[in-house]
Amino acid sequence: MAQKLTVAVIGCGGFAQAFVPLYQNHPYVEKVYVCDIIPERAQDYSRKFNVEIIDTFEDAIARKDINTVAIFTQRHLHGPLVIAALKAGKHVYSAVPMGVSVEECQEIVALVKETGLTYMMGETCIYYPCSMFCKEQYEKGAFGKFVYAEAQYHHDISHFPQHFRDEKDFAGVPPFFYPTHSTAMVLNAVGSYATRVVAFGYEEQPGNGIYEKGINLWDNVYSNGYSMMKLANGGTARINECRRIGYKAPSSYINSFYGEKGAYQFSNAQHIFTKITPEGVELTDVSAQVNPREMEAHRGEPDFMNKVANHAWQGDCFSPAQDARVAQLPESYKGLRNGHMASHQLLIDDFCTAVYLNKMPVVNAWQAARFTIPGLLAHESMIRNGEAIDVPDCGDAPVK
């Protein structure tokens, strides 16, 4: 008989609070606990969500009544915590990234293979309407053979939460240590992976207080990274990770996606699909299919474009491109808070369903490695002044 999840949420910062109710209200979850190294944060969550506290991560993975942990700590801590939890026999959901070294990613894959436990990386952007639209059209053959795509996470650090910017030791994390919001959108859509990467970066001047030696844990001086990735399917992807870019929303998006027969292009709420014809191209505006419904309802208002550029209507509301997956959500999720292009509910439902039914999750360990490792090596290429680097592959996920 399938066993329901008892989940320990590790890390009670600003991000995890969007997910605790999604675990609490999922039909496959029995109970939720919370844990944070700062007791006041855990106490705040306990009051807000009516949940019990576990004092330490070590206590959480030692308890026999807990079979699942959900990790929402600082991004550079994910790898070691995931590895410890898997070794303790727990299923794991982890916020992105998978890890900050190739070796961490490879060890997680090896542990999941050895133990048979469920691991899922919480990558929001495979559920973004632009990625889901491109994936659907690609699999239907509308693009033909894949040629080239551009995706980016353009998010100026001035719009990051103040508490993040204040923690100087890790605020300056190398941009390509957090690559999956951009890599995942393209790689998931085309069902391929990177085999070789080359990258260059934008180096900050000393005195900026974030991206400089002696300030952050990595002595990282790069705020922006720009890469070219060769894919196993013969195509190429341009992937950017930028934190000093003068840009806010959408922070993650596919800018363009080209095949031999068709193409997709995007700019601030306008989504265009073209297909080649003997006379030229046939252009279709697919904005109403890709944009959130609430966004489209405001089109034509005088300040529409400016509001879109400042993240309006890009949180809770679903897009028609997401409808097929939304139809599978549990009834108990109706009316609950969502987020990040309405991806949060889809993420947690996929994970809980995978654990309970012993299915392979969408962003399983093998897929997570394919999304993460190219970015880590893009950073290495960047600091080597654009040296091309081969990307190791952990292979395909086994069939469950």
For each residue, the residues with C-beta under 8 A, 3 or more apart:
1:
2: 28 356 357 358
3: 67 356
4: 28 29 30 356
5: 23 26 28 29 30 67 68 91 352 355 356
6: 29 30 31 32 33 65 66 67 68
7: 23 29 31 32 33 66 68 69 70
8: 32 33 34 35 54 60 61 63 66 68 69 70
9: 12 16 19 20 23 32 33 34 35 45 69 70 72
10: 35 36 57 60 69 70 71 72 73 81
11: 15 16 35 36 71 72 73 74
12: 9 16 17 34 35 36 38 41 42 44 45 72
13: 16 17 36 41 72 73 163
14: 17 161 163
15: 11 18 19 72 95
16: 9 11 12 13 19 20 45 70 72
17: 12 13 14 20 45 48 49
18: 15 21 22 337 339 344
19: 9 15 16 22 23 70 72 344 348
20: 9 16 17 23 24 32 34 45 49 51
21: 18 24 25 49 336 337
22: 18 19 25 26 333 336 344 345 348 349
23: 5 7 9 19 20 26 29 32 70 348 352
24: 20 21 29 32 49 51
25: 21 22 29 330 332 333 336
26: 5 22 23 29 330 332 333 348 349 352
27: 330 332
28: 2 4 5 352 353 355 356
29: 4 5 6 7 23 24 25 26 32 352
30: 4 5 6
31: 6 7
32: 6 7 8 9 20 23 24 29 49 51
33: 6 7 8 9 51 52 53 54 60 66
34: 8 9 12 20 42 45 46 49 51 52 53 54
35: 8 9 10 11 12 42 53 54 55 56 57 59 60
36: 10 11 12 13 39 41 42 45
37: 56 57
38: 12 41 42
39: 36 42 43 55
40: 43 44
41: 12 13 36 38 44 45
42: 12 34 35 36 38 39 45 46 53
43: 39 40 46 47 53
44: 12 40 41 47 48
45: 9 12 16 17 20 34 36 41 42 48 49 51 53
46: 34 42 43 49 50 51 52 53
47: 43 44 50
48: 17 44 45
49: 17 20 21 24 32 34 45 46
50: 46 47
51: 20 24 32 33 34 45 46
52: 33 34 46
53: 33 34 35 42 43 45 46
54: 8 33 34 35 59 60 63 66
55: 35 39 59
56: 35 37 59 60
57: 10 35 37 60 61 69 81 84
58: 61 62
59: 35 54 55 56 62 63
60: 8 10 33 35 54 56 57 63 66 69
61: 8 57 58 66 69 84 85 88 90
62: 58 59 88
63: 8 54 59 60 66
64:
65: 6
66: 6 7 8 33 54 60 61 63 69 90
67: 3 5 6 90 91
68: 5 6 7 8 90 91 92 93 355
69: 7 8 9 10 57 60 61 66 81 85 90 91 92 93
70: 7 8 9 10 16 19 23 92 93 94
71: 10 11 77 78 81 82 85 92 93 94 95
72: 9 10 11 12 13 15 16 19 95
73: 10 11 13 77 78 81 95
74: 11 77 167 170
75: 78 95 96 97 100 170 173 177 178
76: 79 100 170 173 177 217
77: 71 73 74 80 81
78: 71 73 75 81 82 94 95 96 97 98 99 100
79: 76 82 83 98 99 100 101 104 105 107 108
80: 77 83 84 104
81: 10 57 69 71 73 77 78 84 85 94
82: 71 78 79 85 86 92 94 98 99 108 119
83: 79 80 86 87 104 107 108 111
84: 57 61 80 81 87 88
85: 61 69 71 81 82 88 90 92
86: 82 83 89 90 92 108 111 112 115 117 119
87: 83 84 111
88: 61 62 84 85
89: 86 115 117
90: 61 66 67 68 69 85 86 117
91: 5 67 68 69 117 118 119 355
92: 68 69 70 71 82 85 86 117 118 119 120
93: 68 69 70 71 119 120 122 348 351
94: 70 71 78 81 82 98 119 120 121 122
95: 15 71 72 73 75 78 121 122
96: 75 78 121 122 123 124 178 180 181 372
97: 75 78 100 121 177 178 179 180 372 375
98: 78 79 82 94 104 105 108 121 180 365 368 369 371 372
99: 78 79 82 104 105 108 372
100: 75 76 78 79 97 104 173 177 376
101: 79 104 105 376
102: 105 106 373 376 377 392
103: 106 107
104: 79 80 83 98 99 100 101 107 108
105: 79 98 99 101 102 108 109 368 369 372 373 376 394
106: 102 103 109 110 369 392 394
107: 79 83 103 104 110 111
108: 79 82 83 86 98 99 104 105 111 112 119 365 368 369
109: 105 106 112 113 365 366 369 394
110: 106 107 113 114
111: 83 86 87 107 108 114 115 117
112: 86 108 109 115 116 117 118 119 364 365
113: 109 110 365 398
114: 110 111
115: 86 89 111 112
116: 112
117: 86 89 90 91 92 111 112
118: 91 92 112 351 354 355 358 361
119: 82 86 91 92 93 94 108 112 361 364 365 368
120: 92 93 94 350 351 354 361 362 363 364 368
121: 94 95 96 97 98 180 363 365 367 368 371 372
122: 93 94 95 96 347 351 363
123: 96 126 180 181 184 347 363 368 371
124: 96 127 128 181 252 340 341 343 344 347
125: 128 131 180 181 182 184 185 252 341 343
126: 123 131 132 184 185 188 362 363
127: 124 131 132 322 325 341 342 343 346 347
128: 124 125 131 132 185 250 252 253 340 341 343
129: 132 133 290 291 292 319 320 321 322 341
130: 133 134 185 253 254 264 266 271 290 321
131: 125 126 127 128 134 135 184 185 186 188 189 254
132: 126 127 128 129 135 136 319 321 322 325
133: 129 130 136 137 264 271 286 289 290 321
134: 130 131 137 138 143 149 185 186 189 254 257 264
135: 131 132 138 139 188 189 190
136: 132 133 139 140 321
137: 133 134 140 142 143 262 264 273
138: 134 135 141 142 143 146 189 190 257 259
139: 135 136 191
140: 136 137
141: 138 144 261
142: 137 138 259 261 262 273 275
143: 134 137 138 146 257 258 259 260 261 262 263 264
144: 141 259 260 261 262
145: 234 235 259 260 261
146: 138 143 149 190 192 231 233 234 235 258 259
147: 235 236 258 259 260
148: 235 236 237 238 256 258
149: 134 146 186 189 190 235 237 238 254 256 257 258
150: 237 238 239 240 254 255 256 257
151: 182 183 185 186 237 238 239 240 252 253 254 255
152: 182 239 240 241 242 252 253 255
153: 175 178 179 181 182 240 241 242 251 252
154: 240 242 245 247 251
155: 159 160 242 243 245 247 248 251 252
156: 159 242 243 244 245 246 247 248
157: 160 165 171 210 223 243 244
158:
159: 155 156 248
160: 155 157 164 165 171 243
161: 14 164 165
162: 165 166
163: 13 14 166 167
164: 160 161 167 171
165: 157 160 161 162 171 210
166: 162 163 171
167: 74 163 164 170 171
168: 171 172 209 210 215 216
169: 215 216 217
170: 74 75 76 167 173 216 217
171: 157 160 164 165 166 167 168 210 216
172: 168 210 211 212 215 216 217 218 220
173: 75 76 100 170 177 178 216 217 218 220
174: 177 218 220 222 225 379
175: 153 178 179 201 222 223 224 225 241 242 243 379
176: 179 199 225 227 241 375 376 378 379 382
177: 75 76 97 100 173 174 218 375 376 379
178: 75 96 97 153 173 175 181 241 375
179: 97 153 175 176 182 183 239 241 371 372 374 375 376 378
180: 96 97 98 121 123 125 183 184 368 371 372 375
181: 96 123 124 125 153 178 184 185 251 252
182: 125 151 152 153 179 185 186 239 240 241 252
183: 151 179 180 186 187 194 229 237 239 371 372 374 375
184: 123 125 126 131 180 181 187 188 363 371
185: 125 126 128 130 131 134 151 181 182 188 189 252 253 254
186: 131 134 149 151 182 183 189 190 237 239 254 257
187: 183 184 190 191 192 193 194 231 237 370 371
188: 126 131 135 184 185 191 367 371
189: 131 134 135 138 149 185 186 254 257
190: 135 138 146 149 186 187 231 233 235
191: 139 187 188 233
192: 146 187 231 232 233 235
193: 187 231 232 370 374 391 393
194: 183 187 197 229 230 231 232 237 370 373 374 391
195: 230 231 232 390 391 393
196: 229 230 388 389 390 391
197: 194 227 228 229 230 374 377 378 381 388 389 391
198: 227 228 378 381 386 387 388 389
199: 176 225 226 227 228 378 379 381 382 386
200: 225 226 227 382 385 386
201: 175 222 224 225 226 382 383
202: 222 223 224 225 226 242 244
203: 221 222
204: 208 210 211 212 221 222 223 244
205: 208
206: 212
207: 212
208: 204 205 211 212 223
209: 168 212 215
210: 157 165 168 171 172 204 215 216 223
211: 172 204 208 215 216 220 221 222 223 243 244
212: 172 204 206 207 208 209 215 216 219 221
213: 219 221
214: 219
215: 168 169 172 209 210 211 212
216: 168 169 170 171 172 173 210 211 212 219 220
217: 76 169 170 172 173
218: 172 173 174 177
219: 212 213 214 216
220: 172 173 174 211 216
221: 203 204 211 212 213
222: 174 175 201 202 203 204 211 225 379 382 383
223: 157 175 202 204 208 210 211 242 243 244
224: 175 201 202 240 241 242 243 244 245
225: 174 175 176 199 200 201 202 222 240 241 242 378 379 382
226: 199 200 201 202 238 240 242
227: 176 197 198 199 200 238 239 240 241 374 375 378 381 382
228: 197 198 199 236 237 238 239
229: 183 194 196 197 236 237 238 239 374 378 391
230: 194 195 196 197 236
231: 146 187 190 192 193 194 195 234 235 236 237
232: 192 193 194 195 393
233: 146 190 191 192
234: 145 146 231
235: 145 146 147 148 149 190 192 231
236: 147 148 228 229 230 231
237: 148 149 150 151 183 186 187 194 228 229 231
238: 148 149 150 151 226 227 228 229
239: 150 151 152 179 182 183 186 227 228 229 374 375 378
240: 150 151 152 153 154 182 224 225 226 227
241: 152 153 175 176 178 179 182 224 225 227 375 378
242: 152 153 154 155 156 175 202 223 224 225 226 245 247
243: 155 156 157 160 175 211 223 224
244: 156 157 202 204 211 223 224
245: 154 155 156 224 242
246: 156
247: 154 155 156 242 251
248: 155 156 159 251 309 310 311
249: 308 309 310 311 314
250: 128 253 311 314 341
251: 153 154 155 181 247 248
252: 124 125 128 151 152 153 155 181 182 185
253: 128 130 151 152 185 250 266
254: 130 131 134 149 150 151 185 186 189 257 264 266
255: 150 151 152 265 266 267
256: 148 149 150 263 264 265 266
257: 134 138 143 149 150 186 189 254 263 264 265
258: 143 146 147 148 149 263 264
259: 138 142 143 144 145 146 147 262 263
260: 143 144 145 147 276
261: 141 142 143 144 145 275 276
262: 137 142 143 144 259 273 274 275 276
263: 143 256 257 258 259 273 274 275 281
264: 130 133 134 137 143 254 256 257 258 271 272 273
265: 255 256 257 271 272 274
266: 130 253 254 255 256 270 271 272
267: 255 270
268: 305 308 309
269: 287 291 295 299 304 305 308
270: 266 267 285 287
271: 130 133 264 265 266 285 286 287 289 290 291
272: 264 265 266 283 284 285 286
273: 137 142 262 263 264 283 284 286
274: 262 263 265 281 282 283 284
275: 142 261 262 263 281 282
276: 260 261 262 280 281
277: 280 281 282
278:
279:
280: 276 277
281: 263 274 275 276 277
282: 274 275 277
283: 272 273 274
284: 272 273 274
285: 270 271 272 288
286: 133 271 272 273 289 290
287: 269 270 271 290 291 296 299
288: 285 291 296 320
289: 133 271 286 319 320 321
290: 129 130 133 271 286 287 319 320 321
291: 129 269 271 287 288 295 296 313 319
292: 129 295 296 313 314 317 318 319 341 342
293: 296 297 317 318 319 320
294: 297 298 313 317
295: 269 291 292 298 299 308 312 313 314 317
296: 287 288 291 292 293 299
297: 293 294
298: 294 295 301 304 307 312 313
299: 269 287 295 296 304
300: 304
301: 298 304 307
302:
303: 306 307
304: 269 298 299 300 301 307 308
305: 268 269 308 309
306: 303 309 310
307: 298 301 303 304 310 312 313
308: 249 268 269 295 304 305 312 313 314
309: 248 249 268 305 306
310: 248 249 306 307
311: 248 249 250 314 315
312: 295 298 307 308
313: 291 292 294 295 298 307 308 317
314: 249 250 292 295 308 311 341
315: 311 338 339 340 341 342
316: 337 338 339 342
317: 292 293 294 295 313 338 342
318: 292 293 322 323 326 338 342
319: 129 132 289 290 291 292 293 322 323 341 342
320: 129 288 289 290 293 323
321: 129 130 132 133 136 289 290
322: 127 129 132 318 319 325 326 342 346
323: 318 319 320 326 327
324: 327 328
325: 127 132 322 328 329 346
326: 318 322 323 329 346
327: 323 324
328: 324 325 349
329: 325 326 333 345 346 349
330: 25 26 27 333 349
331: 334
332: 25 26 27 336
333: 22 25 26 329 330 336 345 349
334: 331
335:
336: 21 22 25 332 333 345
337: 18 21 316 344
338: 315 316 317 318 342 343 344 345
339: 18 315 316 342 343 344
340: 124 128 315 343 344
341: 124 125 127 128 129 250 292 314 315 319
342: 127 292 315 316 317 318 319 322 338 339 345 346
343: 124 125 127 128 338 339 340 346 347
344: 18 19 22 124 337 338 339 340 347 348
345: 22 329 333 336 338 342 348 349
346: 127 322 325 326 329 342 343 349 350
347: 122 123 124 127 343 344 350 351
348: 19 22 23 26 93 344 345 351 352
349: 22 26 328 329 330 333 345 346 352 353
350: 120 346 347 353 354 361 362 363
351: 93 118 120 122 347 348 354 355 361
352: 5 23 26 28 29 348 349 355 356
353: 28 349 350 356 357 359
354: 118 120 350 351 357 358 359 360 361 362
355: 5 28 68 91 118 351 352 358
356: 2 3 4 5 28 352 353
357: 2 353 354
358: 2 118 354 355 400
359: 353 354 400
360: 354 364 397 398 399 400
361: 118 119 120 350 351 354 364
362: 120 126 350 354 367
363: 120 121 122 123 126 184 350 367 368 371
364: 112 119 120 360 361 367 368 397
365: 98 108 109 112 113 119 121 368 369 394 397
366: 109 369 370 394 395 396 397
367: 121 188 362 363 364 370 371 397
368: 98 105 108 119 120 121 123 180 363 364 365 371 372
369: 98 105 106 108 109 365 366 372 373 393 394
370: 187 193 194 366 367 373 374 393 394
371: 98 121 123 179 180 183 184 187 188 363 367 368 374 375
372: 96 97 98 99 105 121 179 180 183 368 369 375 376
373: 102 105 194 369 370 376 377 391 392
374: 179 183 193 194 197 227 229 239 370 371 377 378 391
375: 97 176 177 178 179 180 183 227 239 241 371 372 378 379
376: 100 101 102 105 176 177 179 372 373 379 380
377: 102 197 373 374 380 381 389 391
378: 176 179 197 198 199 225 227 229 239 241 374 375 381 382
379: 174 175 176 177 199 222 225 375 376 382 383
380: 376 377 383 384 387 389
381: 197 198 199 227 377 378 384 386 387 388 389
382: 176 199 200 201 222 225 227 378 379 385 386
383: 201 222 379 380
384: 380 381 387 389
385: 200 382
386: 198 199 200 381 382
387: 198 380 381 384
388: 196 197 198 381
389: 196 197 198 377 380 381 384
390: 195 196
391: 193 194 195 196 197 229 373 374 377
392: 102 106 373
393: 193 195 232 369 370
394: 105 106 109 365 366 369 370
395: 366
396: 366
397: 360 364 365 366 367
398: 113 360
399: 360
400: 358 359 360
